[in-house]
Amino acid sequence: MDTLRFIDEELEGLREAGLYNEIRVLEGAQGAWVRIGGRKALNLCSNNYLGLASDRRLVEAARRAAEEYGVGPGAVRTIAGTMTIHKELERKLAAFKRTEATLVFQSGFNANLATIPALVGKGDTIYSDALNHASIIDGCRLSRAEIKVYEHNDPDSLEKLLRQEVPGRKLIVTDGVFSMDGDIAPLPEIVELAERYGAMVMVDDAHGEGVLGSHGRGIVDHFHLHGRVDVEVGTLSKALGCVGGFVAGSARLVEYLEQRARPFLFSTGLTPPDVAANIATVEILEASDELVQRLWENARHFKTKLGELGFDTGKSQTPITPVIIGEAARAAEFSRRLFERDVFAQSIGFPTVPRGTARIRVMISAIHSREDLDFAVEAFRAVGEEMGIL
Ligand SMILES: *Cc1c(COP(=O)(O)O)cnc(C)c1O
């Protein structure tokens, strides 16, 4: 009996529904341009907002760390895998984030799986935005707390739920920047509700780190909420250019997570080259706001140009630029035609976004030149006209 036959059926179903994801392979480093299938294409897909993923300063820091510390940490951090550079990264990151302490994980996904079940459990209640990231949803499920979902970015909907009496601890959790629309959580209102109803607040700022706030310090800095957000989760894998996740908050929060967070206790930590590259990033951001400023200038330029052409770029407040096309098949066709014009920009459809709002999700970076952006605008114009969208 072929016990894995269901896999063929599942895959066939995905292909028939047009939901099968063809994964493109890059033949070299991340950058403004990438090589795919032997061709150079303008890269509008990566979360490498500041271009740090192949920055020579990070590469050099990683190389030096490999020579001094090797490439593997050797054990989970609680047993023998915490090196001086792990502590240095956590210290520098805390200073950058303006929190008492930070704890670094293998990824942002792991940071959520680690943190939520440590904060709440059976008998407690989580209040979760309807569009929260998959890693938050999975962290909530792992915790076995009751999950109440409020309407996206809607403090009234959240308050309605908070008014219902519940036993145990309460945790409000939200993305900082929502990755498909580029809108920002109403954190000041959420914090006020949390204070009024005695709930903890956790914000996952994966798309805000290196993007929002002074020098890219993130959403808490953007809204001047330092000291009023209990838990900030961040990623080192997007704007910060390397890989990893972290929690920033009070010293007691970090001390507690070191004892209780399961991905910290049972999975090996970041490698020395990763850690060193992350330290280099934090030093670069601490020293200069220039890359962050350039990112925003590029985003404004691109959005303005696309708007002038008549494209619908949604309600984005950040460099994430959705170009709404409508039906998923049309968005996929739009993406294919862009690629024929050497522009690599992925289409995103249901169920990741609601039906009828399929889009090209454009990720602007600080390392795109003006010429790159205008090249992309021209490709969007040409394909938009070809397909009768403009
Ligand atoms: C990308 C993302 C993550 C995952 O971060 P990784 O470091 O890639 O694991 C977590 N949360 C949100 C909101 C994200 O957008």
The ligand as an SDF file (V2000), in Angstrom:
LIG
                    3D

 15 15  0  0  0  0  0  0  0  0999 V2000
    8.8680   37.3410    8.3720 C   0  0  0  0  0  0  0  0  0  0  0  0
    8.1160   37.3740    9.6440 C   0  0  0  0  0  0  0  0  0  0  0  0
    8.4580   36.5330   10.6950 C   0  0  0  0  0  0  0  0  0  0  0  0
    9.5180   35.4770   10.5560 C   0  0  0  0  0  0  0  0  0  0  0  0
   10.8010   35.9850   10.6630 O   0  0  0  0  0  0  0  0  0  0  0  0
   12.0370   35.0350   10.2620 P   0  0  0  0  0  0  0  0  0  0  0  0
   13.1930   35.6540   10.9220 O   0  0  0  0  0  0  0  0  0  0  0  0
   12.0950   35.0280    8.7730 O   0  0  0  0  0  0  0  0  0  0  0  0
   11.7030   33.6800   10.8070 O   0  0  0  0  0  0  0  0  0  0  0  0
    7.7740   36.6450   11.8910 C   0  0  0  0  0  0  0  0  0  0  0  0
    6.7790   37.5470   12.0300 N   0  0  0  0  0  0  0  0  0  0  0  0
    6.4150   38.3750   11.0340 C   0  0  0  0  0  0  0  0  0  0  0  0
    5.3320   39.3730   11.2610 C   0  0  0  0  0  0  0  0  0  0  0  0
    7.0670   38.3250    9.8020 C   0  0  0  0  0  0  0  0  0  0  0  0
    6.7010   39.1440    8.8130 O   0  0  0  0  0  0  0  0  0  0  0  0
  1  2  1  0
  2  3  1  0
  2 14  2  0
  3  4  1  0
  3 10  2  0
  4  5  1  0
  5  6  1  0
  6  7  2  0
  6  8  1  0
  6  9  1  0
 10 11  1  0
 11 12  2  0
 12 13  1  0
 12 14  1  0
 14 15  1  0
M  END
$$$$
